[in-house]
Amino acid sequence: MANILVIAEHDGASLKPATLNAVTAAGKIASGIWGEVHILVAGKGAQAAADAASKVAGVAKVLLADDAAYEHQLPEDIASLVVSVANGGYGHVLAGATSVGKNLAPRVAALLDVAAISDITAVVSADTFERPIYAGNAIATVQSADAVKVITVRTTAFETAASEGGSAAIEQVAGAGAAGLSSFVSAELTKSERPELTAARVVVSGGRGMQSGENFPLLEALADKLGAAVGASRAAVDAGFVPNDYQVGQTGKIVAPELYIAVGISGAIQHLAGMKDSKVIVAINKDEEAPIFQVADYGLVADLFKAVPELAEAL
Ligand SMILES: Cc1cc2nc3c(=O)[nH]c(=O)nc-3n(C[C@H](O)[C@H](O)[C@H](O)COP(=O)(O)OP(=O)(O)OC[C@H]3O[C@@H](n4cnc5c(N)ncnc54)[C@H](O)[C@@H]3O)c2cc1C
């Protein structure tokens, strides 16, 4: 029996939702091999995050590496820690396919000399997984013979594990210290009253059709009526209308909200790769031939500069 190690993404006090999705994927692997799901929380003063992890349903043990070296959770440092922990009998190491998980998993895999299995969307068995390729146009079924399978989990493909109901024991583990390969300089975090893009129930995204960043307040007014996050196509990001953490798509964020409203977005496959699993898709575009209408549940052929203010007003 080998256990499954989930790497917690946290802010010292609470877990990020992506960790709860990774726990669900870990649970599916565990059920096939009679293994246990453990969570590794690495940080400085991260007891509260470990406490939160211990309450997650389905988690058998929490490993807490509380060390000044992990204050900023630099991936070079966390990777060495994960390797030292994983070598103690883990068959799988899982993290969310977020910017944090994607930064960590390949480093862990390289140090373990195994292949990283990225962005899984289904667990077929303990060694076989599904993952999208070609911008989501095909699903590859991949089987791994590696002793340790290092995996990132597409959060939108797995339900969020219940954050209450568990009572896992918390065990302290010794940190591996700082690797000395990188150092923390500063963090500039986006502050927004709106929900985080990947966790939002509603997302309003703008594309090149918005014409400039000065027009994005039109979308923000709509988003605020709906309690929505604001996203963008890559064209809008590349043109400098909005920062790149707004980008939805193959090389941006993957979202699957209840409602996705695409405004002035043509619907290139690379954009669809990031939002086509949304429950309801609404498109506003003045070109009735725009490919976005092929995936939209509701399409409005209209000039966005007229339609969006009208919609916000009606709401
Ligand atoms: C390797 C690779 C990765 C990529 N990754 C991503 C990614 O992660 N995310 C992403 O989005 N793209 C990505 N792209 C780019 C992608 O191919 C498209 O270029 C991009 O999505 C187009 O953005 P857009 O729809 O905003 O712009 P356009 O394709 O220019 O579409 C603008 C749309 O706005 C409409 N419009 C214009 N004015 C108005 C108006 N007044 N009212 C209503 N509608 C209007 C037009 O009819 C048009 O359909 C990637 C490309 C490559 C090659």
The ligand as an SDF file (V2000), in Angstrom:
LIG
                    3D

 53 58  0  0  0  0  0  0  0  0999 V2000
   -0.1470   28.9430  -28.6300 C   0  0  0  0  0  0  0  0  0  0  0  0
   -1.3050   29.8930  -28.4880 C   0  0  0  0  0  0  0  0  0  0  0  0
   -1.9070   30.0400  -27.2590 C   0  0  0  0  0  0  0  0  0  0  0  0
   -2.9700   30.9110  -27.1070 C   0  0  0  0  0  0  0  0  0  0  0  0
   -3.5730   31.0230  -25.8830 N   0  0  0  0  0  0  0  0  0  0  0  0
   -4.6760   31.7840  -25.7670 C   0  0  0  0  0  0  0  0  0  0  0  0
   -5.3730   31.8890  -24.5160 C   0  0  0  0  0  0  0  0  0  0  0  0
   -4.9770   31.3130  -23.4860 O   0  0  0  0  0  0  0  0  0  0  0  0
   -6.4880   32.6480  -24.4670 N   0  0  0  0  0  0  0  0  0  0  0  0
   -6.9820   33.3200  -25.5540 C   0  0  0  0  0  0  0  0  0  0  0  0
   -8.0060   33.9890  -25.4210 O   0  0  0  0  0  0  0  0  0  0  0  0
   -6.3190   33.2540  -26.7320 N   0  0  0  0  0  0  0  0  0  0  0  0
   -5.1800   32.5250  -26.8610 C   0  0  0  0  0  0  0  0  0  0  0  0
   -4.5260   32.5110  -28.0460 N   0  0  0  0  0  0  0  0  0  0  0  0
   -4.9290   33.4880  -29.0970 C   0  0  0  0  0  0  0  0  0  0  0  0
   -6.1030   33.0510  -29.9120 C   0  0  0  0  0  0  0  0  0  0  0  0
   -5.6620   32.2810  -31.0120 O   0  0  0  0  0  0  0  0  0  0  0  0
   -6.8480   34.2940  -30.4650 C   0  0  0  0  0  0  0  0  0  0  0  0
   -5.9470   35.0960  -31.1820 O   0  0  0  0  0  0  0  0  0  0  0  0
   -7.4770   35.1620  -29.3860 C   0  0  0  0  0  0  0  0  0  0  0  0
   -8.2460   34.3690  -28.4950 O   0  0  0  0  0  0  0  0  0  0  0  0
   -8.3860   36.1920  -30.0360 C   0  0  0  0  0  0  0  0  0  0  0  0
   -8.9040   37.0560  -29.0630 O   0  0  0  0  0  0  0  0  0  0  0  0
  -10.2560   37.8440  -29.3430 P   0  0  0  0  0  0  0  0  0  0  0  0
  -11.3480   36.8620  -29.5770 O   0  0  0  0  0  0  0  0  0  0  0  0
  -10.4040   38.8150  -28.2310 O   0  0  0  0  0  0  0  0  0  0  0  0
   -9.9090   38.6930  -30.6400 O   0  0  0  0  0  0  0  0  0  0  0  0
  -10.4400   38.5730  -32.1200 P   0  0  0  0  0  0  0  0  0  0  0  0
  -10.2560   37.2010  -32.6350 O   0  0  0  0  0  0  0  0  0  0  0  0
   -9.8480   39.6950  -32.8540 O   0  0  0  0  0  0  0  0  0  0  0  0
  -12.0140   38.7930  -31.9580 O   0  0  0  0  0  0  0  0  0  0  0  0
  -12.6000   40.0040  -31.6050 C   0  0  0  0  0  0  0  0  0  0  0  0
  -14.0920   39.8180  -31.7290 C   0  0  0  0  0  0  0  0  0  0  0  0
  -14.7440   40.9810  -31.2950 O   0  0  0  0  0  0  0  0  0  0  0  0
  -15.8680   41.2110  -32.1250 C   0  0  0  0  0  0  0  0  0  0  0  0
  -16.1920   42.6240  -32.0360 N   0  0  0  0  0  0  0  0  0  0  0  0
  -15.4440   43.6950  -32.4570 C   0  0  0  0  0  0  0  0  0  0  0  0
  -16.0480   44.8470  -32.1800 N   0  0  0  0  0  0  0  0  0  0  0  0
  -17.2220   44.5200  -31.5880 C   0  0  0  0  0  0  0  0  0  0  0  0
  -18.3050   45.2810  -31.0850 C   0  0  0  0  0  0  0  0  0  0  0  0
  -18.2970   46.6200  -31.1120 N   0  0  0  0  0  0  0  0  0  0  0  0
  -19.3740   44.6270  -30.5590 N   0  0  0  0  0  0  0  0  0  0  0  0
  -19.4050   43.2790  -30.5190 C   0  0  0  0  0  0  0  0  0  0  0  0
  -18.3990   42.4980  -30.9820 N   0  0  0  0  0  0  0  0  0  0  0  0
  -17.3260   43.1250  -31.5060 C   0  0  0  0  0  0  0  0  0  0  0  0
  -15.4300   40.7900  -33.5000 C   0  0  0  0  0  0  0  0  0  0  0  0
  -16.5390   40.4630  -34.3070 O   0  0  0  0  0  0  0  0  0  0  0  0
  -14.5550   39.5810  -33.1790 C   0  0  0  0  0  0  0  0  0  0  0  0
  -15.2920   38.3580  -33.2300 O   0  0  0  0  0  0  0  0  0  0  0  0
   -3.4410   31.6550  -28.2190 C   0  0  0  0  0  0  0  0  0  0  0  0
   -2.8240   31.4900  -29.4620 C   0  0  0  0  0  0  0  0  0  0  0  0
   -1.7790   30.6260  -29.5990 C   0  0  0  0  0  0  0  0  0  0  0  0
   -1.1520   30.4830  -30.9410 C   0  0  0  0  0  0  0  0  0  0  0  0
  1  2  1  0
  2  3  1  0
  2 52  2  0
  3  4  2  0
  4  5  1  0
  4 50  1  0
  5  6  2  0
  6  7  1  0
  6 13  1  0
  7  8  2  0
  7  9  1  0
  9 10  1  0
 10 11  2  0
 10 12  1  0
 12 13  2  0
 13 14  1  0
 14 15  1  0
 14 50  1  0
 15 16  1  0
 16 17  1  0
 16 18  1  0
 18 19  1  0
 18 20  1  0
 20 21  1  0
 20 22  1  0
 22 23  1  0
 23 24  1  0
 24 25  2  0
 24 26  1  0
 24 27  1  0
 27 28  1  0
 28 29  2  0
 28 30  1  0
 28 31  1  0
 31 32  1  0
 32 33  1  0
 33 34  1  0
 33 48  1  0
 34 35  1  0
 35 36  1  0
 35 46  1  0
 36 37  1  0
 36 45  1  0
 37 38  2  0
 38 39  1  0
 39 40  1  0
 39 45  2  0
 40 41  1  0
 40 42  2  0
 42 43  1  0
 43 44  2  0
 44 45  1  0
 46 47  1  0
 46 48  1  0
 48 49  1  0
 50 51  2  0
 51 52  1  0
 52 53  1  0
M  END
$$$$
